[in-house]
Amino acid sequence: MNFAAAMRTKIIAGNWKMNKTLEEGQALVTEIRGIIRDEHNGKSQVILCPPFISLASASRLLEGTGIALGAQNCHFEDSGAYTGEISPLMVKSTGAQYVILGHSERRLFFGETNELLFKKTKAAIRHGLKVIFCVGETLKEREEKIFFKVVETQLQEGLFALDRKEFSNVVIAYEPVWAIGTGLTATPEQA
């Protein structure tokens, strides 16, 4: 028996992306809270990651449920002239325990590099957040059979300079870019 695998907690995380108004978000949290209460077996950690506008209200609605809360991103600075950005300190103040970093959409549409993600990861951990660090390859990279190198580079440049204690606050989420919204899924063997 693989002791590490036996001790690993399964995580179910829902990223709402840029969807739901504040009121719609509150309704969804309430609905999910009821479903989890009625159907969840407690063998996994459920994490909801709504847009920033819903974090504080979701935190209040999730109190005492065992459902964790995560933000979809954060900056690496605590404060400053970064219009539109959210600091890890702000994320933490909402009641969130997690933050998603390295999501393929952030890498693609906002040009986030592994080096930038390392800075964000350090800042998030410094403020007591757990990081859901996304890695994955595009379809072209998979077809060219360089997917191991792509993921390896994302991990090395994004996480390997963390010390053991910092790394214990990181969850690695394999997210093959080619499977997002395509109907294709990665097999357990591929993951």
C-alpha positions as CSV (number, residue, x, y, z in Angstrom):
1,M,0.0,0.0,0.0
2,N,1.3,3.5,-0.9
3,F,1.1,5.3,2.4
4,A,1.4,8.8,0.8
5,A,-1.5,8.0,-1.5
6,A,-3.6,6.6,1.4
7,M,-3.0,9.8,3.4
8,R,-3.8,12.2,0.5
9,T,-7.0,14.2,0.8
10,K,-9.2,14.3,-2.2
11,I,-10.1,17.9,-3.2
12,I,-13.2,19.0,-5.1
13,A,-12.8,22.6,-6.1
14,G,-15.3,24.7,-8.1
15,N,-14.0,27.7,-9.9
16,W,-16.8,30.0,-11.0
17,K,-14.5,32.1,-13.2
18,M,-16.1,35.4,-14.2
19,N,-19.7,34.3,-13.6
20,K,-22.5,35.2,-11.2
21,T,-23.5,38.6,-9.7
22,L,-23.3,39.0,-5.9
23,E,-26.9,37.9,-5.5
24,E,-26.5,35.0,-7.8
25,G,-23.4,33.9,-6.1
26,Q,-25.1,34.0,-2.7
27,A,-27.9,31.8,-4.1
28,L,-25.4,29.4,-5.5
29,V,-23.4,29.1,-2.3
30,T,-26.7,28.4,-0.4
31,E,-27.7,25.7,-2.9
32,I,-24.3,24.1,-2.8
33,R,-24.2,24.2,1.0
34,G,-27.5,22.3,1.1
35,I,-26.3,19.7,-1.5
36,I,-23.0,19.1,0.4
37,R,-24.8,18.8,3.8
38,D,-27.2,16.2,2.3
39,E,-24.9,14.2,0.1
40,H,-21.2,14.7,1.0
41,N,-19.5,11.8,2.7
42,G,-16.8,13.9,4.3
43,K,-13.9,12.0,2.7
44,S,-12.9,15.0,0.5
45,Q,-12.3,18.7,0.9
46,V,-14.8,20.8,-1.0
47,I,-13.5,24.3,-2.0
48,L,-15.6,27.0,-3.6
49,C,-13.8,29.7,-5.6
50,P,-16.2,32.4,-6.6
51,P,-15.2,35.8,-8.0
52,F,-13.7,38.3,-5.6
53,I,-17.0,40.2,-5.1
54,S,-18.6,37.1,-3.5
55,L,-15.8,36.0,-1.2
56,A,-16.9,37.8,2.0
57,S,-20.6,36.9,1.7
58,A,-19.7,33.3,0.7
59,S,-17.4,33.1,3.8
60,R,-20.3,34.0,6.1
61,L,-22.7,31.5,4.3
62,L,-20.1,28.7,4.6
63,E,-19.3,29.2,8.3
64,G,-19.4,25.9,10.2
65,T,-20.1,23.8,7.1
66,G,-16.6,22.4,6.5
67,I,-16.6,23.8,2.9
68,A,-13.5,25.9,2.3
69,L,-13.3,29.1,0.3
70,G,-10.8,30.1,-2.3
71,A,-10.0,33.1,-4.4
72,Q,-9.3,32.9,-8.1
73,N,-6.1,34.9,-8.1
74,C,-4.0,37.3,-6.0
75,H,-1.2,39.8,-6.5
76,F,2.3,39.3,-5.0
77,E,2.3,42.7,-3.2
78,D,0.4,43.4,0.1
79,S,-0.8,46.8,-1.2
80,G,0.1,49.6,-3.6
81,A,-0.8,51.2,-6.9
82,Y,-2.0,48.1,-8.7
83,T,-5.4,49.1,-10.0
84,G,-7.8,46.2,-10.2
85,E,-5.5,43.8,-8.4
86,I,-6.3,41.9,-5.1
87,S,-3.5,41.3,-2.5
88,P,-3.2,38.1,-0.6
89,L,-3.9,40.1,2.5
90,M,-7.2,41.2,1.1
91,V,-8.0,37.6,0.1
92,K,-7.3,36.4,3.6
93,S,-9.4,39.2,5.1
94,T,-12.5,37.8,3.4
95,G,-12.2,34.5,5.2
96,A,-10.8,32.6,2.2
97,Q,-8.3,29.8,3.0
98,Y,-7.1,29.1,-0.6
99,V,-6.1,30.9,-3.8
100,I,-5.9,29.5,-7.3
101,L,-2.6,30.4,-9.0
102,G,-1.2,29.4,-12.4
103,H,-4.6,28.8,-14.0
104,S,-4.2,28.3,-17.8
105,E,-6.4,31.2,-18.6
106,R,-4.2,33.5,-16.4
107,R,-1.1,32.2,-18.2
108,L,-2.6,32.6,-21.6
109,F,-4.7,35.8,-21.4
110,F,-2.7,37.7,-18.9
111,G,0.8,36.4,-19.7
112,E,1.5,35.1,-16.3
113,T,4.9,33.5,-16.2
114,N,6.3,30.8,-13.8
115,E,8.5,33.4,-12.2
116,L,5.5,35.7,-11.5
117,L,3.6,32.7,-10.2
118,F,6.4,31.9,-7.8
119,K,6.2,35.5,-6.4
120,K,2.4,35.2,-6.0
121,T,2.8,31.8,-4.3
122,K,5.3,33.0,-1.8
123,A,3.1,36.0,-1.0
124,A,0.0,33.9,-0.6
125,I,1.7,31.4,1.7
126,R,3.2,34.3,3.7
127,H,-0.3,35.4,4.5
128,G,-1.6,32.0,5.5
129,L,-3.3,31.0,2.3
130,K,-3.0,27.5,0.8
131,V,-2.2,27.6,-2.9
132,I,-3.9,25.6,-5.6
133,F,-1.1,25.7,-8.2
134,C,-2.3,24.8,-11.7
135,V,-0.1,23.1,-14.2
136,G,-0.9,21.6,-17.6
137,E,0.0,21.5,-21.3
138,T,-1.8,22.5,-24.5
139,L,-3.0,20.1,-27.1
140,K,0.0,21.1,-29.4
141,E,2.4,20.4,-26.5
142,R,0.8,17.0,-25.9
143,E,0.9,16.1,-29.6
144,E,4.5,17.1,-29.8
145,K,5.1,14.8,-26.8
146,I,6.8,17.6,-24.7
147,F,4.1,17.6,-22.1
148,F,6.3,16.2,-19.4
149,K,8.9,18.9,-20.0
150,V,6.2,21.7,-20.0
151,V,4.7,20.5,-16.6
152,E,8.2,19.9,-15.2
153,T,9.2,23.5,-16.1
154,Q,6.0,24.9,-14.6
155,L,6.7,23.1,-11.4
156,Q,10.4,23.8,-11.2
157,E,10.2,27.5,-11.9
158,G,6.9,28.0,-10.0
159,L,7.4,26.0,-6.9
160,F,10.8,24.4,-6.4
161,A,12.4,27.3,-4.6
162,L,9.9,26.9,-1.8
163,D,11.1,25.4,1.5
164,R,9.5,22.3,2.9
165,K,7.1,24.2,5.2
166,E,6.0,26.5,2.4
167,F,5.5,23.6,0.0
168,S,3.2,21.9,2.5
169,N,0.7,24.7,1.8
170,V,0.5,23.9,-2.0
171,V,-1.9,21.7,-3.8
172,I,-0.8,20.9,-7.3
173,A,-3.8,20.7,-9.8
174,Y,-3.1,19.1,-13.1
175,E,-5.2,20.9,-15.6
176,P,-4.5,19.8,-19.2
177,V,-5.3,22.9,-21.2
178,W,-6.5,20.7,-24.1
179,A,-9.3,19.3,-22.0
180,I,-10.8,22.6,-20.9
181,G,-14.2,23.1,-22.5
182,T,-13.4,20.6,-25.3
183,G,-15.3,17.5,-24.0
184,L,-12.0,15.7,-23.8
185,T,-10.7,14.4,-20.5
186,A,-7.4,13.3,-19.2
187,T,-7.3,9.6,-18.2
188,P,-6.0,8.8,-14.7
189,E,-2.9,7.4,-16.4
190,Q,-2.3,10.7,-18.3
191,A,-2.7,12.7,-15.0
